Amino acid sequence: MRLLLATNNPGKVAEFRGLLAPSGWNLVTPADLRLDIDPDETGATYEDNARLKALAGMQASGLVTLADDSGLEIEAMDGEPGVHSARFLGPDATYPERFAEIQRRLAGLAPDKRAARFVAVIAIADPRTRRVHTVEGEVRGQIAEEPQGEGGFGYDPIFWLPEHNATMAQLPGPEKDKISHRARATQNALPLLKELLNDHLKQ
């Protein structure tokens, strides 16, 4: 049974392939199906955007579709960039430019005043019932004083995990896959995916 992962982000695809391996589904992407799925993320919340993407993928493919929306929330910036994380400073801004702006806004703050969290919401759309299920995961940390590490993607190089004495980008892949916001959301999604798989195999 095929499960569509509704993303064009190669970093997310690589991460989800590992995280979803225990689900029993055969993961496919829009590129695999030669589909152009890129809905405008107009939602006010992560859940809204994850639902938009899951429904767009389901309608285009006819497959059970999984999508996620995630973001970085920084307490000293009143939760910014939040749901706009992927478009912070504009859709064409680079991550080094985004890092520099965040550091400018947090300049002079002690580590305990640089608290942040990563949040991920996964939505799963089922074409058989037209229902969309959502689950969430989060990880808390701080904003590092400078980017560190070559792994991961997005804001990983500036997300400091005190208990690991490393940024998310410095963690080995298997370690990140145990504690990341996306990993925790996926762990919450796996029972649902297994239940859906059993339901579809009975049809």
N, C-alpha and C positions, 0 to 999 in steps of 0.2 A: 504494500500500500504506500502511495506517494503522499508526502507532506510537503506543501510548498512553503518555503521560507521567503517571506515577502520583503526582501531587502536587496539593494544593489551594492551594499557596503562589503567589500571583500574581507575586511577585518571581522565584521559580524558573522559572515558566512563561515569563516575558518573557526571562529570560536564556537558557534552553534553546532557545527558538525561534530565536534568533540562532546559538547554538553548534551546533545540529543541522541548520541549513539545508543544509550540504554533504552530508548523509547520504543524500538522495534519498527519505526517508520523508515522508509526510504526518502531521504531528504533531497529535494530538488529546488532549484532557484529560478527566478524569472529568466535569467540568461539561458539556463538549460532548456527551458520551454520556448525560448525566443519570444518572450512576452515583454512588453514595455509597461511596467507598473510603477508609477511614480506619482501618487496622489499628493495634492497640496496638504501639508500638515497644518491645518487650520484650527485644530482642537485647542481648548484652553488648558487641558491636562494631558499627562502622559497616557492615561487610559483612553481619552478621546482619540489621540493620534494613533495609538496602537490599534484601536478598533477600526479606524479609517483605513489603515494599511491592510489589516487582515481581511476586511470586507472587499476591498479593491482586488486583492489577490484571489480571493475565493470566487468573485464574480468573473474575473478574467480567465481563470483556469478550471473552475468546477471542482477543485481539490480542497480538502481540508487545508487551511492556511494558517500559519503562525507568523505573527509580526510582533515587533517590540518597539517601544519608545523609551528612551532613557535620557537622563540628564544629570548635571552636576549642580548641587545647591550649596551655596556658600552663605553661612549665617551672617557674616559681616557685610554682605552685599544684599541683604534682605531676600535671600533665596535665589538670587540670580547666579548663573544664567538660566537655570531651571529648564522649563519646557522649551526654551529657545536656545539650548546649548549648542545645537548643530548649526545655528544661524547667528550666534553671538557676534556682534560687530558686522553683521552682514554675511550672506551665503558664500561670498568669495574670500572672506578673511581666512588667513592661514592659522593653524593652531599656535605657532610661535607668536603671532600677533595677538591672539586671544590670551595666551599666557602672560604676555607683557602687560596687557591692559589689566588683567586680574592682579598681577603683582603691584602695579601702580596704585590700584585701589586699596590694596592691603598693606601698603608700605608702612613699616614701623610697628605693625601689630605683632604681639607675642604669639608663640605657637598655639596657646590655648584660646586665642582670639581668632584663630584662622580655621575654625571648625567647619567641616563640610560633609556632605554625604552624596554618594552616587545612588540613584534610584532607577530601577527598570520595571516596566510593566509589560507583560507578555499578553497578547490577545490571540485566541485560537477560534477561528470561524469554521463552522461545520456546515457544508452545503446541504447536507441531508435534512437538518433541522432548522437551518438559517440562524442558529444561535451563535453568540459570541461569548466565550468564557475569558475572564481575565484573572491574572495572578500578579503579585508584586514581589520584588526583592530589593534590599538596600544594603549598603555597607557604609559605615561611618569612619571618618578620618579627618585629616587636616590638609590645608594647602601648603605644599612645600615651598621653601623660599626661592627655589629655582628648579627647572625641569631636570629630572634624573631618570635614566634608563632608556633603553631602546625597544623594549617589548611593548605589546599592547597597541592601542591606537587612541585617538581622541585626546581626552584630558588625563589619561593614565600617567604621563610623566610628572604631573604636578600634584597628584593625589597621594598624600603621605599616609602610610599605615603605621602608627607608632608601635603597635604590638609586633609588627614584622620588621621594624627599623628599615623600611624600604618604601619606595613609591610603587604604585600598581604596575608601572612599566618595568620595574626591576625584579618583579616576582617571576620565577619560572612558570611556564604555562600551566603545568599541573597544579601548582599552588594557587595561581590566580583562579583556576577553574573550580576551586573549592570554596573561595571566599568572596568572589566578585558579586556585585549586584545582579548581573545577568545570570551568573551561576545559581544564585539563591532563588531568583525568579523561575529559572528552569527546573530546579528541584521541586518547586511548588507546582509546576506544570506537568511533570512526568506522570503522576498518577492519572491525571485527566487524559493525557495523550494515550496512555495504555488502555484506559476505559474506552476511548473513542475508537482505538484500533480494534479492540474486541468487538465493538458494536458493528463496525464496518465489515469485519471479516464474516460476521453472521449473515450479512445481506446476500 
